[in-house]
Amino acid sequence: MGAELAIEIEDLRVRRGKSEVLRGLTVGVPRGKVVGLLGPSGSGKTTLLRCIVGVQRITSGTVTVLGAPAGAASLRRRIGYVTQSASVYDDLTVRENLGYFAHVLGAPASDVARVIGETGLGDQATQLTSSLSGGQRGRVSLAAALLGAPELLVLDEPTAGLDPVLRTELWALFHRLADAGTSLVVSSHVMDEAARCDRLLLMRDGEVIADDTPSGLLAATGTRDAEAAFLAVIRAREAGGDAARQGPHHGRHTAEGRAR
């Protein structure tokens, strides 16, 4: 895998019964960037993230993460993963949850205060997690994923249920992490978050239908926002136009070239 790529996926296919959930995905994710994985519910975003983390059984293809096969033991402390459902203990406080996860990861105790500050949980640090709102619980999961300063963060809908102010603060955090060298893959079904990403992967029906920078995607489709661009790509594919014939590889080379 090239040194500039955090993730390299080749012809990835996942089947569940008779349904093909991922249909031959080939894509590379650059290091030190915030990559948005956008698409409607049911498009395969969560399945793809699970493949990257190594907890999804794949049918065929390869997923290489930070130079190792996805799911390799050597990656466990190098990847932070946040699922859609908060993975925290309700009978512990926020600080106790993070202290426990820091111990499991072998992260320094000082990390607890750091990630509480980064995720804006200072006022909730001594509260039982069971008393928190859904958005706050999600922030605790994100804080846990930040422990130990992982090289790659895989975040499944991390801003769902958050107010606009906190969403803005979290995206600013994502970019600070990327500027410091962390690679991030952030899924969302909210198209207006596309402009916050360095790079976009648009998914529909188990396929990556566009792979480009936000500005590159808008220029290629002649549209003004991500939602209109998404619809334009779909129409072009259905009409068998140039965008469909080029497929995701066209945008991939463009985006990777700009990322270098």
C-alpha positions in Angstrom: 0.0 0.0 0.0 1.3 3.5 -0.8 2.6 5.5 2.1 0.0 8.3 1.3 -2.9 5.9 1.9 -4.4 5.1 5.3 -6.9 2.6 3.7 -6.8 0.7 0.5 -9.9 -1.4 -0.6 -9.8 -3.6 -3.7 -12.9 -5.2 -5.2 -14.7 -5.5 -1.8 -17.9 -7.5 -1.8 -20.2 -8.4 1.1 -23.2 -10.6 0.7 -26.0 -11.3 3.3 -28.0 -14.2 2.1 -29.0 -13.5 -1.5 -28.4 -9.7 -1.2 -25.1 -8.1 -2.2 -24.6 -5.3 0.3 -21.3 -4.0 -1.1 -20.7 -4.4 -4.8 -17.1 -4.6 -5.8 -15.8 -1.4 -4.1 -12.3 -0.2 -5.0 -11.1 3.0 -3.2 -8.2 4.5 -1.4 -8.4 6.8 1.6 -5.5 9.3 2.0 -3.7 9.8 5.3 -4.2 12.9 7.4 -7.5 13.9 5.8 -11.2 14.1 6.9 -13.0 11.8 4.5 -16.8 11.9 4.5 -18.7 8.8 3.7 -22.1 10.1 2.7 -25.3 8.5 1.4 -28.9 7.6 2.4 -29.7 5.0 5.0 -29.3 1.5 3.7 -26.6 2.5 1.2 -23.9 0.3 2.8 -22.0 2.9 4.8 -22.0 1.1 8.2 -21.1 -2.2 6.5 -18.1 -0.5 4.8 -17.0 1.0 8.1 -17.2 -2.5 9.7 -15.1 -3.9 7.0 -12.4 -1.2 7.6 -12.4 -2.0 11.3 -12.3 -5.7 10.6 -15.5 -6.8 12.3 -17.4 -7.6 9.2 -17.2 -10.9 7.3 -16.5 -10.2 3.7 -17.3 -12.3 0.7 -14.3 -11.3 -1.5 -11.8 -8.6 -2.0 -9.2 -7.0 0.3 -9.1 -4.3 2.9 -5.7 -3.0 4.0 -5.5 -0.5 6.9 -2.4 1.3 7.9 -0.4 -1.3 6.0 -2.0 -4.4 7.6 -5.0 -6.5 6.8 -8.2 -5.1 8.4 -8.8 -6.8 11.7 -5.2 -7.6 12.4 -4.2 -7.6 16.1 -1.6 -5.0 15.4 -4.3 -2.5 14.5 -6.3 -2.7 17.7 -4.7 0.3 19.4 -4.1 2.2 16.2 -7.8 2.6 15.3 -10.6 4.4 17.2 -14.1 3.2 16.2 -17.4 4.9 17.1 -20.6 3.0 16.3 -24.0 4.6 15.8 -25.1 3.2 19.2 -23.1 4.6 22.1 -20.8 1.9 23.6 -20.6 3.0 27.2 -21.5 1.7 30.6 -24.7 3.3 32.0 -23.8 2.7 35.7 -20.5 4.6 35.5 -19.9 8.3 35.3 -18.4 9.9 32.2 -15.0 10.1 33.8 -15.2 6.5 35.2 -16.1 5.2 31.7 -13.1 6.9 30.2 -10.8 5.9 33.0 -11.9 2.3 32.4 -11.3 2.4 28.6 -8.0 4.2 29.1 -6.9 1.3 31.3 -8.0 -1.3 28.8 -6.1 0.5 26.0 -3.0 1.2 28.0 -3.5 5.0 27.5 -2.0 7.4 30.0 -4.4 8.5 32.8 -3.9 12.1 31.6 -5.7 11.2 28.4 -9.0 11.2 30.3 -9.0 14.9 31.0 -7.7 15.6 27.5 -10.5 13.9 25.7 -13.2 15.3 28.1 -12.0 18.7 27.1 -11.8 17.9 23.4 -15.4 16.7 23.3 -16.9 19.3 25.5 -17.9 17.0 28.3 -16.5 18.9 31.2 -19.9 19.8 32.7 -21.0 16.1 32.5 -17.8 14.5 33.7 -19.2 13.4 37.1 -22.7 12.4 35.8 -23.8 8.9 35.4 -23.9 8.0 31.7 -27.5 6.8 32.1 -28.6 10.3 32.8 -27.1 11.8 29.6 -29.0 12.6 26.4 -28.4 10.6 23.3 -26.1 13.2 21.8 -24.1 13.4 25.0 -23.7 9.6 25.2 -22.4 9.7 21.6 -19.8 12.2 22.7 -18.7 9.9 25.5 -18.2 7.2 22.9 -16.2 9.6 20.7 -14.1 10.6 23.7 -13.3 6.9 24.3 -12.2 6.5 20.7 -9.8 9.4 21.1 -8.0 7.8 24.0 -4.4 6.8 23.1 -4.3 9.1 20.1 -5.2 6.6 17.4 -3.8 7.0 13.9 -7.2 6.3 12.3 -10.6 7.3 13.5 -13.7 5.5 12.0 -16.8 7.4 13.0 -20.3 6.2 12.2 -22.8 9.1 12.3 -20.9 10.9 15.1 -22.9 14.1 14.8 -26.4 12.6 14.7 -28.7 14.1 17.3 -26.3 17.0 18.1 -27.3 20.7 18.0 -25.7 22.9 15.3 -23.2 24.5 17.7 -21.8 21.2 18.9 -21.7 19.8 15.4 -19.6 22.7 14.3 -17.3 22.2 17.3 -16.8 18.5 16.5 -16.0 19.1 12.9 -13.4 21.7 14.0 -12.0 19.0 16.3 -11.9 16.5 13.4 -9.9 18.9 11.3 -7.5 19.7 14.2 -6.9 15.9 14.5 -6.3 15.6 10.8 -3.9 18.5 10.8 -1.9 16.6 13.5 -1.7 13.6 11.2 -4.8 11.5 12.2 -6.8 10.0 9.3 -10.6 10.1 9.7 -13.5 8.4 8.0 -16.8 10.0 9.0 -20.1 8.7 7.9 -23.2 10.8 7.6 -26.6 10.8 5.9 -26.7 14.7 6.2 -25.6 16.1 2.9 -24.9 19.5 4.2 -21.9 18.1 6.1 -20.2 17.3 2.8 -18.6 20.8 2.6 -16.9 20.1 6.0 -14.9 17.2 4.5 -11.5 17.2 2.7 -12.7 14.4 0.5 -16.0 12.7 -0.2 -17.2 9.2 -0.9 -20.8 9.2 -2.0 -22.5 5.8 -1.6 -25.8 4.4 -3.0 -27.0 0.8 -3.1 -23.7 -0.7 -2.1 -21.5 1.2 -4.5 -19.3 4.3 -4.3 -20.8 6.5 -7.0 -18.5 9.5 -6.6 -15.1 9.9 -5.1 -13.7 13.5 -5.1 -13.1 16.6 -3.1 -16.2 18.7 -2.4 -15.1 21.4 -4.8 -14.2 18.8 -7.4 -17.6 17.1 -7.2 -19.5 20.4 -7.5 -17.3 21.4 -10.5 -17.8 18.0 -12.2 -21.5 18.1 -11.8 -22.1 21.8 -12.3 -24.1 22.0 -9.0 -24.0 24.2 -6.0 -24.4 21.8 -3.1 -23.7 18.1 -2.3 -27.4 17.0 -2.4 -27.8 18.4 -6.0 -24.4 16.8 -6.9 -25.5 13.4 -5.5 -28.7 13.6 -7.6 -26.7 14.7 -10.7 -24.4 11.7 -10.4 -27.3 9.3 -10.0 -29.0 10.7 -13.1 -25.8 10.5 -15.1 -25.3 6.9 -14.1 -28.9 6.0 -14.9 -28.5 7.7 -18.3 -25.3 5.8 -19.0 -23.4 9.2 -19.3 -19.8 9.9 -18.9 -19.9 10.0 -15.1 -21.3 6.5 -15.0 -18.7 5.2 -17.5 -15.8 6.8 -15.5 -17.1 5.4 -12.3 -15.5 6.0 -8.9 -12.0 5.5 -10.1 -12.1 8.8 -12.0 -12.8 10.8 -8.9 -10.4 8.6 -6.9 -7.4 9.6 -8.9 -8.4 13.2 -8.9 -8.9 13.3 -5.1 -5.7 11.4 -4.4 -3.7 13.6 -6.6 -4.9 16.7 -4.7 -4.3 15.0 -1.4 -0.6 14.3 -2.1 
